[in-house]
Amino acid sequence: MPSRRVWRTKGESAKNLVMAFRPEPETILSRGQLEAFTRQLQMLSDDGVERIYETTYRECTFKERILPPAAAIQQLVACWRVLRRLRSMTA
């Protein structure tokens, strides 16, 4: 049985590849949203900030080779900065 080849034009194959590998747009926090999140953290107690840090840390773990969302990383860094400031004030 002869092999059947499907011929595509150059434009067709290029369109298929672009559609197949198009990443979803990733949401990131704006500067205002990040500042509001930091202000909310600063109003919490040490234990409250630690709990939020732990939850954001869990969100930032790798799951089956999938990168964590950028917004979760931004929140983790904001929590870390607030915790560091709190720890330097008490030390």
N, CA, C and O atoms as CSV, one atom per row, in Angstrom:
chain,resi,resn,atom,element,x,y,z
A,1,MET,N,N,0.847,-1.167,0.000
A,1,MET,CA,C,0.000,0.000,0.000
A,1,MET,C,C,0.895,1.233,0.000
A,1,MET,O,O,1.750,1.374,0.874
A,2,PRO,N,N,0.713,2.102,-0.943
A,2,PRO,CA,C,1.579,3.287,-0.996
A,2,PRO,C,C,1.259,4.237,0.163
A,2,PRO,O,O,0.109,4.387,0.576
A,3,SER,N,N,2.306,4.861,0.662
A,3,SER,CA,C,2.092,5.807,1.759
A,3,SER,C,C,1.462,7.086,1.222
A,3,SER,O,O,1.830,7.600,0.166
A,4,ARG,N,N,0.526,7.561,1.971
A,4,ARG,CA,C,-0.147,8.805,1.570
A,4,ARG,C,C,0.509,9.962,2.309
A,4,ARG,O,O,0.596,9.963,3.537
A,5,ARG,N,N,0.945,10.894,1.585
A,5,ARG,CA,C,1.555,12.072,2.188
A,5,ARG,C,C,0.573,13.225,2.106
A,5,ARG,O,O,-0.101,13.437,1.098
A,6,VAL,N,N,0.522,13.927,3.154
A,6,VAL,CA,C,-0.335,15.107,3.180
A,6,VAL,C,C,0.592,16.307,3.011
A,6,VAL,O,O,1.474,16.552,3.835
A,7,TRP,N,N,0.383,17.025,1.963
A,7,TRP,CA,C,1.227,18.177,1.689
A,7,TRP,C,C,0.557,19.419,2.225
A,7,TRP,O,O,-0.628,19.664,1.996
A,8,ARG,N,N,1.319,20.173,2.922
A,8,ARG,CA,C,0.823,21.446,3.440
A,8,ARG,C,C,1.659,22.561,2.858
A,8,ARG,O,O,2.834,22.397,2.532
A,9,THR,N,N,1.021,23.675,2.745
A,9,THR,CA,C,1.795,24.828,2.310
A,9,THR,C,C,2.575,25.350,3.502
A,9,THR,O,O,2.300,24.989,4.647
A,10,LYS,N,N,3.526,26.180,3.231
A,10,LYS,CA,C,4.370,26.704,4.304
A,10,LYS,C,C,3.539,27.475,5.339
A,10,LYS,O,O,3.827,27.400,6.534
A,11,GLY,N,N,2.538,28.198,4.908
A,11,GLY,CA,C,1.708,28.972,5.830
A,11,GLY,C,C,0.876,28.107,6.754
A,11,GLY,O,O,0.665,28.463,7.913
A,12,GLU,N,N,0.399,26.973,6.257
A,12,GLU,CA,C,-0.420,26.093,7.086
A,12,GLU,C,C,0.375,25.486,8.229
A,12,GLU,O,O,-0.086,25.483,9.371
A,13,SER,N,N,1.545,24.979,7.942
A,13,SER,CA,C,2.323,24.347,9.004
A,13,SER,C,C,2.790,25.385,10.025
A,13,SER,O,O,2.847,25.091,11.219
A,14,ALA,N,N,3.118,26.568,9.580
A,14,ALA,CA,C,3.548,27.610,10.503
A,14,ALA,C,C,2.405,28.020,11.420
A,14,ALA,O,O,2.620,28.256,12.609
A,15,LYS,N,N,1.192,28.109,10.883
A,15,LYS,CA,C,0.048,28.480,11.716
A,15,LYS,C,C,-0.232,27.411,12.756
A,15,LYS,O,O,-0.548,27.737,13.900
A,16,ASN,N,N,-0.124,26.155,12.388
A,16,ASN,CA,C,-0.383,25.075,13.332
A,16,ASN,C,C,0.618,25.079,14.479
A,16,ASN,O,O,0.237,24.846,15.626
A,17,LEU,N,N,1.874,25.336,14.194
A,17,LEU,CA,C,2.880,25.365,15.243
A,17,LEU,C,C,2.670,26.533,16.189
A,17,LEU,O,O,2.833,26.386,17.401
A,18,VAL,N,N,2.314,27.676,15.659
A,18,VAL,CA,C,2.104,28.845,16.503
A,18,VAL,C,C,0.909,28.623,17.418
A,18,VAL,O,O,0.963,28.968,18.598
A,19,MET,N,N,-0.143,28.064,16.901
A,19,MET,CA,C,-1.330,27.825,17.709
A,19,MET,C,C,-1.068,26.758,18.776
A,19,MET,O,O,-1.635,26.827,19.866
A,20,ALA,N,N,-0.230,25.790,18.479
A,20,ALA,CA,C,0.000,24.703,19.416
A,20,ALA,C,C,0.842,25.133,20.612
A,20,ALA,O,O,0.625,24.634,21.716
A,21,PHE,N,N,1.785,26.033,20.430
A,21,PHE,CA,C,2.717,26.387,21.489
A,21,PHE,C,C,2.492,27.777,22.070
A,21,PHE,O,O,3.382,28.312,22.730
A,22,ARG,N,N,1.357,28.358,21.847
A,22,ARG,CA,C,1.103,29.688,22.383
A,22,ARG,C,C,0.845,29.600,23.885
A,22,ARG,O,O,-0.119,28.958,24.302
A,23,PRO,N,N,1.686,30.232,24.709
A,23,PRO,CA,C,1.472,30.159,26.155
A,23,PRO,C,C,0.317,31.073,26.578
A,23,PRO,O,O,0.007,32.070,25.925
A,24,GLU,N,N,-0.295,30.697,27.683
A,24,GLU,CA,C,-1.363,31.530,28.212
A,24,GLU,C,C,-0.744,32.766,28.854
A,24,GLU,O,O,0.332,32.679,29.446
A,25,PRO,N,N,-1.400,33.901,28.746
A,25,PRO,CA,C,-0.840,35.104,29.376
A,25,PRO,C,C,-0.831,34.948,30.894
A,25,PRO,O,O,-1.820,34.531,31.497
A,26,GLU,N,N,0.296,35.288,31.493
A,26,GLU,CA,C,0.449,35.126,32.935
A,26,GLU,C,C,0.095,36.431,33.639
A,26,GLU,O,O,0.527,37.510,33.236
A,27,THR,N,N,-0.691,36.311,34.685
A,27,THR,CA,C,-1.082,37.513,35.425
A,27,THR,C,C,-0.001,37.835,36.451
A,27,THR,O,O,0.490,36.961,37.167
A,28,ILE,N,N,0.349,39.101,36.499
A,28,ILE,CA,C,1.282,39.574,37.509
A,28,ILE,C,C,0.599,40.704,38.261
A,28,ILE,O,O,-0.317,41.343,37.744
A,29,LEU,N,N,1.047,40.943,39.471
A,29,LEU,CA,C,0.460,42.008,40.279
A,29,LEU,C,C,1.042,43.349,39.851
A,29,LEU,O,O,2.239,43.471,39.590
A,30,SER,N,N,0.185,44.335,39.787
A,30,SER,CA,C,0.671,45.677,39.487
A,30,SER,C,C,1.362,46.240,40.727
A,30,SER,O,O,1.270,45.671,41.815
A,31,ARG,N,N,2.035,47.334,40.555
A,31,ARG,CA,C,2.737,47.952,41.685
A,31,ARG,C,C,1.760,48.348,42.788
A,31,ARG,O,O,2.050,48.178,43.972
A,32,GLY,N,N,0.599,48.877,42.394
A,32,GLY,CA,C,-0.413,49.261,43.380
A,32,GLY,C,C,-0.968,48.063,44.136
A,32,GLY,O,O,-1.157,48.122,45.351
A,33,GLN,N,N,-1.229,46.971,43.412
A,33,GLN,CA,C,-1.732,45.760,44.067
A,33,GLN,C,C,-0.702,45.187,45.032
A,33,GLN,O,O,-1.053,44.710,46.111
A,34,LEU,N,N,0.545,45.234,44.648
A,34,LEU,CA,C,1.607,44.710,45.501
A,34,LEU,C,C,1.783,45.577,46.751
A,34,LEU,O,O,2.010,45.056,47.844
A,35,GLU,N,N,1.680,46.889,46.589
A,35,GLU,CA,C,1.778,47.782,47.752
A,35,GLU,C,C,0.597,47.580,48.692
A,35,GLU,O,O,0.769,47.612,49.910
A,36,ALA,N,N,-0.609,47.372,48.143
A,36,ALA,CA,C,-1.785,47.124,48.979
A,36,ALA,C,C,-1.632,45.802,49.732
A,36,ALA,O,O,-1.994,45.715,50.906
A,37,PHE,N,N,-1.105,44.786,49.077
A,37,PHE,CA,C,-0.869,43.499,49.734
A,37,PHE,C,C,0.148,43.661,50.863
A,37,PHE,O,O,-0.029,43.096,51.942
A,38,THR,N,N,1.205,44.425,50.622
A,38,THR,CA,C,2.223,44.657,51.649
A,38,THR,C,C,1.640,45.417,52.837
A,38,THR,O,O,1.949,45.105,53.988
A,39,ARG,N,N,0.788,46.423,52.558
A,39,ARG,CA,C,0.142,47.162,53.657
A,39,ARG,C,C,-0.732,46.247,54.504
A,39,ARG,O,O,-0.744,46.352,55.730
A,40,GLN,N,N,-1.462,45.350,53.850
A,40,GLN,CA,C,-2.296,44.402,54.597
A,40,GLN,C,C,-1.439,43.488,55.469
A,40,GLN,O,O,-1.813,43.166,56.597
A,41,LEU,N,N,-0.301,43.077,54.945
A,41,LEU,CA,C,0.601,42.231,55.735
A,41,LEU,C,C,1.148,42.975,56.940
A,41,LEU,O,O,1.276,42.401,58.021
A,42,GLN,N,N,1.469,44.239,56.763
A,42,GLN,CA,C,2.056,45.011,57.850
A,42,GLN,C,C,1.076,45.241,58.993
A,42,GLN,O,O,1.492,45.499,60.123
A,43,MET,N,N,-0.215,45.151,58.711
A,43,MET,CA,C,-1.219,45.319,59.759
A,43,MET,C,C,-1.469,44.032,60.542
A,43,MET,O,O,-2.132,44.068,61.580
A,44,LEU,N,N,-0.958,42.905,60.072
A,44,LEU,CA,C,-1.166,41.631,60.745
A,44,LEU,C,C,-0.127,41.413,61.841
A,44,LEU,O,O,0.901,42.087,61.889
A,45,SER,N,N,-0.417,40.462,62.713
A,45,SER,CA,C,0.552,40.082,63.739
A,45,SER,C,C,1.646,39.228,63.089
A,45,SER,O,O,1.557,38.859,61.918
A,46,ASP,N,N,2.676,38.927,63.881
A,46,ASP,CA,C,3.767,38.082,63.382
A,46,ASP,C,C,3.245,36.721,62.930
A,46,ASP,O,O,3.639,36.214,61.879
A,47,ASP,N,N,2.354,36.132,63.731
A,47,ASP,CA,C,1.799,34.814,63.395
A,47,ASP,C,C,0.974,34.865,62.110
A,47,ASP,O,O,1.019,33.938,61.301
A,48,GLY,N,N,0.228,35.944,61.926
A,48,GLY,CA,C,-0.574,36.085,60.715
A,48,GLY,C,C,0.283,36.166,59.465
A,48,GLY,O,O,-0.028,35.553,58.444
A,49,VAL,N,N,1.363,36.927,59.554
A,49,VAL,CA,C,2.272,37.046,58.408
A,49,VAL,C,C,2.948,35.707,58.140
A,49,VAL,O,O,3.140,35.327,56.985
A,50,GLU,N,N,3.309,34.990,59.202
A,50,GLU,CA,C,3.936,33.674,59.019
A,50,GLU,C,C,2.981,32.692,58.353
A,50,GLU,O,O,3.398,31.907,57.501
A,51,ARG,N,N,1.698,32.726,58.732
A,51,ARG,CA,C,0.722,31.829,58.106
A,51,ARG,C,C,0.564,32.133,56.620
A,51,ARG,O,O,0.508,31.219,55.797
A,52,ILE,N,N,0.493,33.419,56.280
A,52,ILE,CA,C,0.363,33.792,54.870
A,52,ILE,C,C,1.630,33.430,54.106
A,52,ILE,O,O,1.567,33.011,52.951
A,53,TYR,N,N,2.784,33.594,54.758
A,53,TYR,CA,C,4.048,33.197,54.126
A,53,TYR,C,C,4.036,31.698,53.809
A,53,TYR,O,O,4.443,31.282,52.724
A,54,GLU,N,N,3.569,30.897,54.762
A,54,GLU,CA,C,3.547,29.446,54.554
A,54,GLU,C,C,2.602,29.056,53.416
A,54,GLU,O,O,2.918,28.168,52.623
A,55,THR,N,N,1.450,29.713,53.333
A,55,THR,CA,C,0.519,29.375,52.251
A,55,THR,C,C,1.072,29.811,50.891
A,55,THR,O,O,0.936,29.081,49.909
A,56,THR,N,N,1.688,30.980,50.824
A,56,THR,CA,C,2.265,31.409,49.551
A,56,THR,C,C,3.477,30.554,49.187
A,56,THR,O,O,3.746,30.323,48.008
A,57,TYR,N,N,4.207,30.085,50.199
A,57,TYR,CA,C,5.346,29.192,49.940
A,57,TYR,C,C,4.856,27.892,49.303
A,57,TYR,O,O,5.475,27.383,48.369
A,58,ARG,N,N,3.741,27.356,49.812
A,58,ARG,CA,C,3.174,26.132,49.235
A,58,ARG,C,C,2.701,26.361,47.806
A,58,ARG,O,O,2.808,25.466,46.968
A,59,GLU,N,N,2.181,27.547,47.522
A,59,GLU,CA,C,1.737,27.857,46.159
A,59,GLU,C,C,2.918,27.952,45.186
A,59,GLU,O,O,2.749,27.762,43.982
A,60,CYS,N,N,4.098,28.241,45.706
A,60,CYS,CA,C,5.267,28.461,44.850
A,60,CYS,C,C,6.083,27.197,44.612
A,60,CYS,O,O,7.134,27.267,43.974
A,61,THR,N,N,5.641,26.063,45.096
A,61,THR,CA,C,6.395,24.839,44.865
A,61,THR,C,C,6.161,24.329,43.445
A,61,THR,O,O,5.113,24.575,42.849
A,62,PHE,N,N,7.154,23.615,42.916
A,62,PHE,CA,C,7.029,23.024,41.587
A,62,PHE,C,C,6.102,21.820,41.666
A,62,PHE,O,O,6.210,20.991,42.569
A,63,LYS,N,N,5.195,21.742,40.709
A,63,LYS,CA,C,4.282,20.609,40.643
A,63,LYS,C,C,4.398,19.997,39.264
A,63,LYS,O,O,3.917,20.562,38.282
A,64,GLU,N,N,5.036,18.847,39.193
A,64,GLU,CA,C,5.186,18.125,37.938
A,64,GLU,C,C,5.752,19.003,36.820
A,64,GLU,O,O,5.197,19.071,35.724
A,65,ARG,N,N,6.847,19.662,37.115
A,65,ARG,CA,C,7.570,20.495,36.146
A,65,ARG,C,C,6.783,21.721,35.689
A,65,ARG,O,O,7.069,22.277,34.629
A,66,ILE,N,N,5.808,22.143,36.466
A,66,ILE,CA,C,5.037,23.344,36.138
A,66,ILE,C,C,5.554,24.475,37.013
A,66,ILE,O,O,5.639,24.341,38.234
A,67,LEU,N,N,5.892,25.573,36.387
A,67,LEU,CA,C,6.399,26.723,37.132
A,67,LEU,C,C,5.289,27.369,37.944
A,67,LEU,O,O,4.137,27.381,37.512
A,68,PRO,N,N,5.617,27.909,39.117
A,68,PRO,CA,C,4.599,28.601,39.904
A,68,PRO,C,C,4.221,29.925,39.239
A,68,PRO,O,O,5.020,30.494,38.495
A,69,PRO,N,N,3.014,30.416,39.501
A,69,PRO,CA,C,2.602,31.689,38.903
A,69,PRO,C,C,3.438,32.848,39.429
A,69,PRO,O,O,3.893,32.838,40.574
A,70,ALA,N,N,3.629,33.832,38.582
A,70,ALA,CA,C,4.451,34.995,38.953
A,70,ALA,C,C,3.827,35.765,40.112
A,70,ALA,O,O,4.546,36.278,40.969
A,71,ALA,N,N,2.499,35.853,40.149
A,71,ALA,CA,C,1.829,36.577,41.234
A,71,ALA,C,C,2.113,35.919,42.582
A,71,ALA,O,O,2.274,36.614,43.585
A,72,ALA,N,N,2.177,34.594,42.618
A,72,ALA,CA,C,2.478,33.891,43.870
A,72,ALA,C,C,3.911,34.179,44.319
A,72,ALA,O,O,4.164,34.343,45.513
A,73,ILE,N,N,4.837,34.241,43.382
A,73,ILE,CA,C,6.229,34.572,43.721
A,73,ILE,C,C,6.308,35.996,44.266
A,73,ILE,O,O,7.025,36.256,45.233
A,74,GLN,N,N,5.569,36.918,43.644
A,74,GLN,CA,C,5.566,38.302,44.121
A,74,GLN,C,C,5.026,38.381,45.549
A,74,GLN,O,O,5.561,39.119,46.376
A,75,GLN,N,N,3.978,37.631,45.836
A,75,GLN,CA,C,3.414,37.639,47.187
A,75,GLN,C,C,4.374,37.006,48.181
A,75,GLN,O,O,4.485,37.469,49.316
A,76,LEU,N,N,5.067,35.955,47.768
A,76,LEU,CA,C,6.042,35.316,48.654
A,76,LEU,C,C,7.167,36.280,49.014
A,76,LEU,O,O,7.581,36.353,50.171
A,77,VAL,N,N,7.654,37.009,48.038
A,77,VAL,CA,C,8.736,37.975,48.294
A,77,VAL,C,C,8.248,39.097,49.212
A,77,VAL,O,O,8.980,39.539,50.097
A,78,ALA,N,N,7.010,39.556,49.001
A,78,ALA,CA,C,6.460,40.598,49.864
A,78,ALA,C,C,6.346,40.104,51.305
A,78,ALA,O,O,6.673,40.834,52.240
A,79,CYS,N,N,5.884,38.868,51.485
A,79,CYS,CA,C,5.795,38.283,52.840
A,79,CYS,C,C,7.171,38.173,53.468
A,79,CYS,O,O,7.349,38.488,54.644
A,80,TRP,N,N,8.146,37.725,52.687
A,80,TRP,CA,C,9.496,37.580,53.207
A,80,TRP,C,C,10.054,38.927,53.668
A,80,TRP,O,O,10.695,39.012,54.715
A,81,ARG,N,N,9.808,39.972,52.887
A,81,ARG,CA,C,10.315,41.301,53.261
A,81,ARG,C,C,9.678,41.806,54.546
A,81,ARG,O,O,10.357,42.383,55.396
A,82,VAL,N,N,8.372,41.588,54.689
A,82,VAL,CA,C,7.693,42.025,55.914
A,82,VAL,C,C,8.202,41.223,57.105
A,82,VAL,O,O,8.464,41.794,58.164
A,83,LEU,N,N,8.347,39.907,56.948
A,83,LEU,CA,C,8.881,39.086,58.034
A,83,LEU,C,C,10.297,39.505,58.416
A,83,LEU,O,O,10.641,39.544,59.597
A,84,ARG,N,N,11.097,39.811,57.438
A,84,ARG,CA,C,12.474,40.235,57.724
A,84,ARG,C,C,12.503,41.545,58.515
A,84,ARG,O,O,13.289,41.708,59.449
A,85,ARG,N,N,11.621,42.478,58.117
A,85,ARG,CA,C,11.540,43.746,58.852
A,85,ARG,C,C,11.083,43.511,60.284
A,85,ARG,O,O,11.615,44.111,61.218
A,86,LEU,N,N,10.083,42.624,60.457
A,86,LEU,CA,C,9.592,42.338,61.805
A,86,LEU,C,C,10.685,41.702,62.653
A,86,LEU,O,O,10.842,42.054,63.822
A,87,ARG,N,N,11.434,40.779,62.088
A,87,ARG,CA,C,12.485,40.092,62.826
A,87,ARG,C,C,13.636,41.043,63.175
A,87,ARG,O,O,14.235,40.914,64.242
A,88,SER,N,N,13.948,41.989,62.295
A,88,SER,CA,C,15.043,42.919,62.587
A,88,SER,C,C,14.641,43.917,63.670
A,88,SER,O,O,15.489,44.411,64.413
A,89,MET,N,N,13.330,44.213,63.755
A,89,MET,CA,C,12.861,45.133,64.793
A,89,MET,C,C,12.877,44.479,66.176
A,89,MET,O,O,13.127,45.153,67.175
A,90,THR,N,N,12.614,43.174,66.240
A,90,THR,CA,C,12.577,42.494,67.533
A,90,THR,C,C,13.943,42.026,67.990
A,90,THR,O,O,14.129,41.746,69.174
A,91,ALA,N,N,14.908,41.932,67.080
A,91,ALA,CA,C,16.244,41.432,67.453
A,91,ALA,C,C,17.081,42.498,68.105
A,91,ALA,O,O,18.226,42.242,68.478
